[in-house]
Amino acid sequence: MGAWELLVPFLFLLLYVGIPATLIYVAVRGYKNLMEQFEQIRVDIQGIREQLEQIEREKPDSDSTPEE
């Protein structure tokens, strides 16, 4: 039974330290992934804005055309 007496404190240490550490790691990793996705969305939105501005510049002015 000597091995179990040494193993039980290690298991408690693993449970009380390992599980919270794992949860913190997962939370931080998820936060980083979320921030990367937000940055990508921001870049995509900026690209769409630039495309819309280019379309507006290329579009003929509808006010200057005579109406029939």
PDB file of N, CA, C and O in Angstrom:
ATOM      1  N   MET A   1       0.813  -1.207   0.000  1.00  0.00           N
ATOM      2  CA  MET A   1       0.000   0.000   0.000  1.00  0.00           C
ATOM      3  C   MET A   1       0.849   1.261   0.000  1.00  0.00           C
ATOM      4  O   MET A   1       0.301   2.363  -0.034  1.00  0.00           O
ATOM      5  N   GLY A   2       2.139   1.135   0.037  1.00  0.00           N
ATOM      6  CA  GLY A   2       3.015   2.295   0.068  1.00  0.00           C
ATOM      7  C   GLY A   2       2.917   3.129  -1.185  1.00  0.00           C
ATOM      8  O   GLY A   2       3.016   4.355  -1.130  1.00  0.00           O
ATOM      9  N   ALA A   3       2.722   2.470  -2.325  1.00  0.00           N
ATOM     10  CA  ALA A   3       2.633   3.196  -3.590  1.00  0.00           C
ATOM     11  C   ALA A   3       1.377   4.059  -3.631  1.00  0.00           C
ATOM     12  O   ALA A   3       1.413   5.188  -4.120  1.00  0.00           O
ATOM     13  N   TRP A   4       0.262   3.529  -3.115  1.00  0.00           N
ATOM     14  CA  TRP A   4      -0.978   4.300  -3.110  1.00  0.00           C
ATOM     15  C   TRP A   4      -0.874   5.520  -2.205  1.00  0.00           C
ATOM     16  O   TRP A   4      -1.433   6.576  -2.501  1.00  0.00           O
ATOM     17  N   GLU A   5      -0.149   5.361  -1.094  1.00  0.00           N
ATOM     18  CA  GLU A   5       0.001   6.496  -0.172  1.00  0.00           C
ATOM     19  C   GLU A   5       0.805   7.626  -0.812  1.00  0.00           C
ATOM     20  O   GLU A   5       0.611   8.792  -0.470  1.00  0.00           O
ATOM     21  N   LEU A   6       1.694   7.297  -1.725  1.00  0.00           N
ATOM     22  CA  LEU A   6       2.436   8.323  -2.445  1.00  0.00           C
ATOM     23  C   LEU A   6       1.656   8.856  -3.643  1.00  0.00           C
ATOM     24  O   LEU A   6       1.819  10.011  -4.039  1.00  0.00           O
ATOM     25  N   LEU A   7       0.820   8.016  -4.206  1.00  0.00           N
ATOM     26  CA  LEU A   7       0.092   8.389  -5.415  1.00  0.00           C
ATOM     27  C   LEU A   7      -1.094   9.305  -5.121  1.00  0.00           C
ATOM     28  O   LEU A   7      -1.393  10.197  -5.914  1.00  0.00           O
ATOM     29  N   VAL A   8      -1.769   9.096  -3.999  1.00  0.00           N
ATOM     30  CA  VAL A   8      -2.975   9.872  -3.677  1.00  0.00           C
ATOM     31  C   VAL A   8      -2.677  11.373  -3.553  1.00  0.00           C
ATOM     32  O   VAL A   8      -3.412  12.166  -4.141  1.00  0.00           O
ATOM     33  N   PRO A   9      -1.649  11.804  -2.827  1.00  0.00           N
ATOM     34  CA  PRO A   9      -1.372  13.254  -2.796  1.00  0.00           C
ATOM     35  C   PRO A   9      -1.030  13.813  -4.172  1.00  0.00           C
ATOM     36  O   PRO A   9      -1.396  14.943  -4.496  1.00  0.00           O
ATOM     37  N   PHE A  10      -0.329  13.025  -4.977  1.00  0.00           N
ATOM     38  CA  PHE A  10      -0.014  13.468  -6.327  1.00  0.00           C
ATOM     39  C   PHE A  10      -1.278  13.638  -7.152  1.00  0.00           C
ATOM     40  O   PHE A  10      -1.392  14.594  -7.918  1.00  0.00           O
ATOM     41  N   LEU A  11      -2.231  12.724  -7.006  1.00  0.00           N
ATOM     42  CA  LEU A  11      -3.492  12.828  -7.744  1.00  0.00           C
ATOM     43  C   LEU A  11      -4.284  14.057  -7.302  1.00  0.00           C
ATOM     44  O   LEU A  11      -4.862  14.761  -8.129  1.00  0.00           O
ATOM     45  N   PHE A  12      -4.308  14.311  -5.981  1.00  0.00           N
ATOM     46  CA  PHE A  12      -4.992  15.516  -5.513  1.00  0.00           C
ATOM     47  C   PHE A  12      -4.314  16.777  -6.045  1.00  0.00           C
ATOM     48  O   PHE A  12      -4.987  17.735  -6.424  1.00  0.00           O
ATOM     49  N   LEU A  13      -2.984  16.774  -6.071  1.00  0.00           N
ATOM     50  CA  LEU A  13      -2.254  17.905  -6.617  1.00  0.00           C
ATOM     51  C   LEU A  13      -2.575  18.088  -8.095  1.00  0.00           C
ATOM     52  O   LEU A  13      -2.755  19.210  -8.570  1.00  0.00           O
ATOM     53  N   LEU A  14      -2.644  16.989  -8.802  1.00  0.00           N
ATOM     54  CA  LEU A  14      -2.972  17.028 -10.223  1.00  0.00           C
ATOM     55  C   LEU A  14      -4.380  17.577 -10.438  1.00  0.00           C
ATOM     56  O   LEU A  14      -4.604  18.373 -11.350  1.00  0.00           O
ATOM     57  N   LEU A  15      -5.320  17.158  -9.611  1.00  0.00           N
ATOM     58  CA  LEU A  15      -6.699  17.632  -9.750  1.00  0.00           C
ATOM     59  C   LEU A  15      -6.824  19.116  -9.400  1.00  0.00           C
ATOM     60  O   LEU A  15      -7.442  19.881 -10.140  1.00  0.00           O
ATOM     61  N   TYR A  16      -6.242  19.515  -8.283  1.00  0.00           N
ATOM     62  CA  TYR A  16      -6.440  20.879  -7.801  1.00  0.00           C
ATOM     63  C   TYR A  16      -5.574  21.903  -8.520  1.00  0.00           C
ATOM     64  O   TYR A  16      -5.882  23.094  -8.490  1.00  0.00           O
ATOM     65  N   VAL A  17      -4.512  21.470  -9.158  1.00  0.00           N
ATOM     66  CA  VAL A  17      -3.657  22.395  -9.897  1.00  0.00           C
ATOM     67  C   VAL A  17      -3.845  22.207 -11.393  1.00  0.00           C
ATOM     68  O   VAL A  17      -3.929  23.184 -12.138  1.00  0.00           O
ATOM     69  N   GLY A  18      -3.911  20.975 -11.832  1.00  0.00           N
ATOM     70  CA  GLY A  18      -3.965  20.674 -13.258  1.00  0.00           C
ATOM     71  C   GLY A  18      -5.245  21.119 -13.922  1.00  0.00           C
ATOM     72  O   GLY A  18      -5.207  21.690 -15.012  1.00  0.00           O
ATOM     73  N   ILE A  19      -6.372  20.873 -13.296  1.00  0.00           N
ATOM     74  CA  ILE A  19      -7.655  21.230 -13.907  1.00  0.00           C
ATOM     75  C   ILE A  19      -7.801  22.745 -14.034  1.00  0.00           C
ATOM     76  O   ILE A  19      -8.132  23.215 -15.122  1.00  0.00           O
ATOM     77  N   PRO A  20      -7.571  23.537 -12.982  1.00  0.00           N
ATOM     78  CA  PRO A  20      -7.654  24.997 -13.175  1.00  0.00           C
ATOM     79  C   PRO A  20      -6.632  25.516 -14.179  1.00  0.00           C
ATOM     80  O   PRO A  20      -6.934  26.420 -14.958  1.00  0.00           O
ATOM     81  N   ALA A  21      -5.419  24.952 -14.167  1.00  0.00           N
ATOM     82  CA  ALA A  21      -4.411  25.399 -15.125  1.00  0.00           C
ATOM     83  C   ALA A  21      -4.863  25.088 -16.547  1.00  0.00           C
ATOM     84  O   ALA A  21      -4.663  25.894 -17.456  1.00  0.00           O
ATOM     85  N   THR A  22      -5.466  23.934 -16.738  1.00  0.00           N
ATOM     86  CA  THR A  22      -5.970  23.570 -18.059  1.00  0.00           C
ATOM     87  C   THR A  22      -7.093  24.502 -18.481  1.00  0.00           C
ATOM     88  O   THR A  22      -7.134  24.937 -19.632  1.00  0.00           O
ATOM     89  N   LEU A  23      -7.993  24.810 -17.580  1.00  0.00           N
ATOM     90  CA  LEU A  23      -9.094  25.718 -17.898  1.00  0.00           C
ATOM     91  C   LEU A  23      -8.577  27.111 -18.246  1.00  0.00           C
ATOM     92  O   LEU A  23      -9.076  27.747 -19.175  1.00  0.00           O
ATOM     93  N   ILE A  24      -7.592  27.578 -17.512  1.00  0.00           N
ATOM     94  CA  ILE A  24      -7.022  28.896 -17.811  1.00  0.00           C
ATOM     95  C   ILE A  24      -6.354  28.878 -19.179  1.00  0.00           C
ATOM     96  O   ILE A  24      -6.498  29.821 -19.956  1.00  0.00           O
ATOM     97  N   TYR A  25      -5.620  27.799 -19.476  1.00  0.00           N
ATOM     98  CA  TYR A  25      -4.955  27.671 -20.775  1.00  0.00           C
ATOM     99  C   TYR A  25      -5.972  27.693 -21.912  1.00  0.00           C
ATOM    100  O   TYR A  25      -5.786  28.383 -22.914  1.00  0.00           O
ATOM    101  N   VAL A  26      -7.053  26.926 -21.742  1.00  0.00           N
ATOM    102  CA  VAL A  26      -8.094  26.874 -22.776  1.00  0.00           C
ATOM    103  C   VAL A  26      -8.753  28.241 -22.941  1.00  0.00           C
ATOM    104  O   VAL A  26      -9.036  28.665 -24.061  1.00  0.00           O
ATOM    105  N   ALA A  27      -8.995  28.928 -21.827  1.00  0.00           N
ATOM    106  CA  ALA A  27      -9.624  30.252 -21.898  1.00  0.00           C
ATOM    107  C   ALA A  27      -8.722  31.258 -22.614  1.00  0.00           C
ATOM    108  O   ALA A  27      -9.193  32.028 -23.451  1.00  0.00           O
ATOM    109  N   VAL A  28      -7.436  31.253 -22.290  1.00  0.00           N
ATOM    110  CA  VAL A  28      -6.501  32.190 -22.927  1.00  0.00           C
ATOM    111  C   VAL A  28      -6.368  31.879 -24.410  1.00  0.00           C
ATOM    112  O   VAL A  28      -6.343  32.785 -25.243  1.00  0.00           O
ATOM    113  N   ARG A  29      -6.282  30.603 -24.732  1.00  0.00           N
ATOM    114  CA  ARG A  29      -6.160  30.211 -26.141  1.00  0.00           C
ATOM    115  C   ARG A  29      -7.426  30.604 -26.918  1.00  0.00           C
ATOM    116  O   ARG A  29      -7.341  31.094 -28.044  1.00  0.00           O
ATOM    117  N   GLY A  30      -8.590  30.385 -26.309  1.00  0.00           N
ATOM    118  CA  GLY A  30      -9.843  30.786 -26.947  1.00  0.00           C
ATOM    119  C   GLY A  30      -9.924  32.287 -27.138  1.00  0.00           C
ATOM    120  O   GLY A  30     -10.414  32.759 -28.164  1.00  0.00           O
ATOM    121  N   TYR A  31      -9.446  33.043 -26.155  1.00  0.00           N
ATOM    122  CA  TYR A  31      -9.448  34.505 -26.263  1.00  0.00           C
ATOM    123  C   TYR A  31      -8.554  34.957 -27.412  1.00  0.00           C
ATOM    124  O   TYR A  31      -8.923  35.845 -28.180  1.00  0.00           O
ATOM    125  N   LYS A  32      -7.383  34.345 -27.527  1.00  0.00           N
ATOM    126  CA  LYS A  32      -6.467  34.719 -28.618  1.00  0.00           C
ATOM    127  C   LYS A  32      -7.087  34.396 -29.970  1.00  0.00           C
ATOM    128  O   LYS A  32      -6.990  35.194 -30.902  1.00  0.00           O
ATOM    129  N   ASN A  33      -7.725  33.230 -30.085  1.00  0.00           N
ATOM    130  CA  ASN A  33      -8.371  32.871 -31.349  1.00  0.00           C
ATOM    131  C   ASN A  33      -9.498  33.840 -31.680  1.00  0.00           C
ATOM    132  O   ASN A  33      -9.671  34.235 -32.834  1.00  0.00           O
ATOM    133  N   LEU A  34     -10.256  34.218 -30.667  1.00  0.00           N
ATOM    134  CA  LEU A  34     -11.353  35.155 -30.870  1.00  0.00           C
ATOM    135  C   LEU A  34     -10.837  36.515 -31.328  1.00  0.00           C
ATOM    136  O   LEU A  34     -11.421  37.130 -32.220  1.00  0.00           O
ATOM    137  N   MET A  35      -9.746  36.989 -30.724  1.00  0.00           N
ATOM    138  CA  MET A  35      -9.172  38.270 -31.134  1.00  0.00           C
ATOM    139  C   MET A  35      -8.641  38.202 -32.560  1.00  0.00           C
ATOM    140  O   MET A  35      -8.760  39.172 -33.309  1.00  0.00           O
ATOM    141  N   GLU A  36      -8.052  37.061 -32.949  1.00  0.00           N
ATOM    142  CA  GLU A  36      -7.583  36.904 -34.329  1.00  0.00           C
ATOM    143  C   GLU A  36      -8.756  36.941 -35.309  1.00  0.00           C
ATOM    144  O   GLU A  36      -8.651  37.524 -36.388  1.00  0.00           O
ATOM    145  N   GLN A  37      -9.867  36.319 -34.931  1.00  0.00           N
ATOM    146  CA  GLN A  37     -11.043  36.338 -35.800  1.00  0.00           C
ATOM    147  C   GLN A  37     -11.606  37.753 -35.916  1.00  0.00           C
ATOM    148  O   GLN A  37     -11.997  38.168 -37.007  1.00  0.00           O
ATOM    149  N   PHE A  38     -11.655  38.503 -34.807  1.00  0.00           N
ATOM    150  CA  PHE A  38     -12.127  39.885 -34.860  1.00  0.00           C
ATOM    151  C   PHE A  38     -11.227  40.735 -35.735  1.00  0.00           C
ATOM    152  O   PHE A  38     -11.711  41.590 -36.476  1.00  0.00           O
ATOM    153  N   GLU A  39      -9.922  40.509 -35.658  1.00  0.00           N
ATOM    154  CA  GLU A  39      -8.990  41.262 -36.497  1.00  0.00           C
ATOM    155  C   GLU A  39      -9.225  40.938 -37.966  1.00  0.00           C
ATOM    156  O   GLU A  39      -9.196  41.833 -38.810  1.00  0.00           O
ATOM    157  N   GLN A  40      -9.458  39.669 -38.278  1.00  0.00           N
ATOM    158  CA  GLN A  40      -9.719  39.281 -39.661  1.00  0.00           C
ATOM    159  C   GLN A  40     -11.025  39.903 -40.161  1.00  0.00           C
ATOM    160  O   GLN A  40     -11.103  40.339 -41.309  1.00  0.00           O
ATOM    161  N   ILE A  41     -12.040  39.945 -39.311  1.00  0.00           N
ATOM    162  CA  ILE A  41     -13.310  40.576 -39.684  1.00  0.00           C
ATOM    163  C   ILE A  41     -13.094  42.063 -39.940  1.00  0.00           C
ATOM    164  O   ILE A  41     -13.656  42.619 -40.884  1.00  0.00           O
ATOM    165  N   ARG A  42     -12.275  42.715 -39.098  1.00  0.00           N
ATOM    166  CA  ARG A  42     -11.990  44.138 -39.281  1.00  0.00           C
ATOM    167  C   ARG A  42     -11.297  44.385 -40.616  1.00  0.00           C
ATOM    168  O   ARG A  42     -11.622  45.335 -41.328  1.00  0.00           O
ATOM    169  N   VAL A  43     -10.338  43.519 -40.951  1.00  0.00           N
ATOM    170  CA  VAL A  43      -9.628  43.653 -42.221  1.00  0.00           C
ATOM    171  C   VAL A  43     -10.593  43.434 -43.386  1.00  0.00           C
ATOM    172  O   VAL A  43     -10.536  44.152 -44.384  1.00  0.00           O
ATOM    173  N   ASP A  44     -11.482  42.439 -43.259  1.00  0.00           N
ATOM    174  CA  ASP A  44     -12.463  42.174 -44.316  1.00  0.00           C
ATOM    175  C   ASP A  44     -13.398  43.374 -44.511  1.00  0.00           C
ATOM    176  O   ASP A  44     -13.695  43.758 -45.642  1.00  0.00           O
ATOM    177  N   ILE A  45     -13.852  43.953 -43.418  1.00  0.00           N
ATOM    178  CA  ILE A  45     -14.748  45.112 -43.502  1.00  0.00           C
ATOM    179  C   ILE A  45     -14.031  46.288 -44.154  1.00  0.00           C
ATOM    180  O   ILE A  45     -14.622  47.006 -44.960  1.00  0.00           O
ATOM    181  N   GLN A  46     -12.758  46.489 -43.807  1.00  0.00           N
ATOM    182  CA  GLN A  46     -11.987  47.572 -44.422  1.00  0.00           C
ATOM    183  C   GLN A  46     -11.863  47.346 -45.924  1.00  0.00           C
ATOM    184  O   GLN A  46     -11.968  48.295 -46.701  1.00  0.00           O
ATOM    185  N   GLY A  47     -11.642  46.105 -46.340  1.00  0.00           N
ATOM    186  CA  GLY A  47     -11.562  45.794 -47.765  1.00  0.00           C
ATOM    187  C   GLY A  47     -12.870  46.053 -48.478  1.00  0.00           C
ATOM    188  O   GLY A  47     -12.880  46.563 -49.599  1.00  0.00           O
ATOM    189  N   ILE A  48     -13.973  45.707 -47.839  1.00  0.00           N
ATOM    190  CA  ILE A  48     -15.292  45.959 -48.432  1.00  0.00           C
ATOM    191  C   ILE A  48     -15.535  47.458 -48.561  1.00  0.00           C
ATOM    192  O   ILE A  48     -16.075  47.916 -49.568  1.00  0.00           O
ATOM    193  N   ARG A  49     -15.139  48.226 -47.545  1.00  0.00           N
ATOM    194  CA  ARG A  49     -15.302  49.686 -47.620  1.00  0.00           C
ATOM    195  C   ARG A  49     -14.509  50.265 -48.779  1.00  0.00           C
ATOM    196  O   ARG A  49     -14.996  51.129 -49.509  1.00  0.00           O
ATOM    197  N   GLU A  50     -13.279  49.780 -48.943  1.00  0.00           N
ATOM    198  CA  GLU A  50     -12.450  50.274 -50.042  1.00  0.00           C
ATOM    199  C   GLU A  50     -13.065  49.916 -51.395  1.00  0.00           C
ATOM    200  O   GLU A  50     -13.025  50.724 -52.322  1.00  0.00           O
ATOM    201  N   GLN A  51     -13.628  48.723 -51.517  1.00  0.00           N
ATOM    202  CA  GLN A  51     -14.273  48.329 -52.766  1.00  0.00           C
ATOM    203  C   GLN A  51     -15.498  49.192 -53.038  1.00  0.00           C
ATOM    204  O   GLN A  51     -15.723  49.603 -54.176  1.00  0.00           O
ATOM    205  N   LEU A  52     -16.292  49.473 -52.006  1.00  0.00           N
ATOM    206  CA  LEU A  52     -17.464  50.330 -52.190  1.00  0.00           C
ATOM    207  C   LEU A  52     -17.065  51.746 -52.594  1.00  0.00           C
ATOM    208  O   LEU A  52     -17.713  52.359 -53.443  1.00  0.00           O
ATOM    209  N   GLU A  53     -15.996  52.266 -51.985  1.00  0.00           N
ATOM    210  CA  GLU A  53     -15.520  53.598 -52.365  1.00  0.00           C
ATOM    211  C   GLU A  53     -15.068  53.610 -53.817  1.00  0.00           C
ATOM    212  O   GLU A  53     -15.317  54.579 -54.534  1.00  0.00           O
ATOM    213  N   GLN A  54     -14.411  52.551 -54.255  1.00  0.00           N
ATOM    214  CA  GLN A  54     -13.954  52.481 -55.644  1.00  0.00           C
ATOM    215  C   GLN A  54     -15.150  52.402 -56.590  1.00  0.00           C
ATOM    216  O   GLN A  54     -15.142  53.027 -57.651  1.00  0.00           O
ATOM    217  N   ILE A  55     -16.167  51.649 -56.217  1.00  0.00           N
ATOM    218  CA  ILE A  55     -17.375  51.562 -57.047  1.00  0.00           C
ATOM    219  C   ILE A  55     -18.054  52.926 -57.129  1.00  0.00           C
ATOM    220  O   ILE A  55     -18.508  53.333 -58.199  1.00  0.00           O
ATOM    221  N   GLU A  56     -18.123  53.631 -56.003  1.00  0.00           N
ATOM    222  CA  GLU A  56     -18.735  54.963 -55.994  1.00  0.00           C
ATOM    223  C   GLU A  56     -17.962  55.922 -56.900  1.00  0.00           C
ATOM    224  O   GLU A  56     -18.568  56.747 -57.584  1.00  0.00           O
ATOM    225  N   ARG A  57     -16.632  55.822 -56.910  1.00  0.00           N
ATOM    226  CA  ARG A  57     -15.826  56.698 -57.753  1.00  0.00           C
ATOM    227  C   ARG A  57     -16.011  56.369 -59.229  1.00  0.00           C
ATOM    228  O   ARG A  57     -16.008  57.271 -60.066  1.00  0.00           O
ATOM    229  N   GLU A  58     -16.171  55.087 -59.560  1.00  0.00           N
ATOM    230  CA  GLU A  58     -16.282  54.670 -60.954  1.00  0.00           C
ATOM    231  C   GLU A  58     -17.697  54.839 -61.502  1.00  0.00           C
ATOM    232  O   GLU A  58     -17.884  54.925 -62.716  1.00  0.00           O
ATOM    233  N   LYS A  59     -18.683  54.888 -60.631  1.00  0.00           N
ATOM    234  CA  LYS A  59     -20.074  54.988 -61.061  1.00  0.00           C
ATOM    235  C   LYS A  59     -20.322  56.364 -61.675  1.00  0.00           C
ATOM    236  O   LYS A  59     -19.912  57.377 -61.108  1.00  0.00           O
ATOM    237  N   PRO A  60     -20.987  56.410 -62.826  1.00  0.00           N
ATOM    238  CA  PRO A  60     -21.298  57.728 -63.399  1.00  0.00           C
ATOM    239  C   PRO A  60     -22.296  58.459 -62.507  1.00  0.00           C
ATOM    240  O   PRO A  60     -23.153  57.851 -61.866  1.00  0.00           O
ATOM    241  N   ASP A  61     -22.157  59.763 -62.489  1.00  0.00           N
ATOM    242  CA  ASP A  61     -23.027  60.586 -61.651  1.00  0.00           C
ATOM    243  C   ASP A  61     -24.428  60.590 -62.257  1.00  0.00           C
ATOM    244  O   ASP A  61     -24.624  61.065 -63.376  1.00  0.00           O
ATOM    245  N   SER A  62     -25.403  60.058 -61.512  1.00  0.00           N
ATOM    246  CA  SER A  62     -26.766  59.949 -62.049  1.00  0.00           C
ATOM    247  C   SER A  62     -27.472  61.309 -62.111  1.00  0.00           C
ATOM    248  O   SER A  62     -28.432  61.467 -62.865  1.00  0.00           O
ATOM    249  N   ASP A  63     -27.014  62.281 -61.335  1.00  0.00           N
ATOM    250  CA  ASP A  63     -27.656  63.597 -61.343  1.00  0.00           C
ATOM    251  C   ASP A  63     -27.337  64.385 -62.617  1.00  0.00           C
ATOM    252  O   ASP A  63     -28.126  65.237 -63.026  1.00  0.00           O
ATOM    253  N   SER A  64     -26.204  64.113 -63.241  1.00  0.00           N
ATOM    254  CA  SER A  64     -25.812  64.896 -64.412  1.00  0.00           C
ATOM    255  C   SER A  64     -26.424  64.370 -65.706  1.00  0.00           C
ATOM    256  O   SER A  64     -26.349  65.040 -66.736  1.00  0.00           O
ATOM    257  N   THR A  65     -27.028  63.183 -65.673  1.00  0.00           N
ATOM    258  CA  THR A  65     -27.630  62.641 -66.899  1.00  0.00           C
ATOM    259  C   THR A  65     -29.020  63.239 -67.085  1.00  0.00           C
ATOM    260  O   THR A  65     -29.780  63.345 -66.123  1.00  0.00           O
ATOM    261  N   PRO A  66     -29.354  63.624 -68.293  1.00  0.00           N
ATOM    262  CA  PRO A  66     -30.697  64.219 -68.525  1.00  0.00           C
ATOM    263  C   PRO A  66     -31.781  63.134 -68.438  1.00  0.00           C
ATOM    264  O   PRO A  66     -31.601  61.994 -68.865  1.00  0.00           O
ATOM    265  N   GLU A  67     -32.890  63.545 -67.876  1.00  0.00           N
ATOM    266  CA  GLU A  67     -34.010  62.609 -67.773  1.00  0.00           C
ATOM    267  C   GLU A  67     -34.906  62.758 -68.994  1.00  0.00           C
ATOM    268  O   GLU A  67     -35.063  63.854 -69.531  1.00  0.00           O
ATOM    269  N   GLU A  68     -35.482  61.663 -69.419  1.00  0.00           N
ATOM    270  CA  GLU A  68     -36.349  61.702 -70.610  1.00  0.00           C
ATOM    271  C   GLU A  68     -37.797  61.860 -70.243  1.00  0.00           C
ATOM    272  O   GLU A  68     -38.655  61.911 -71.124  1.00  0.00           O
TER     273      GLU A  68
END
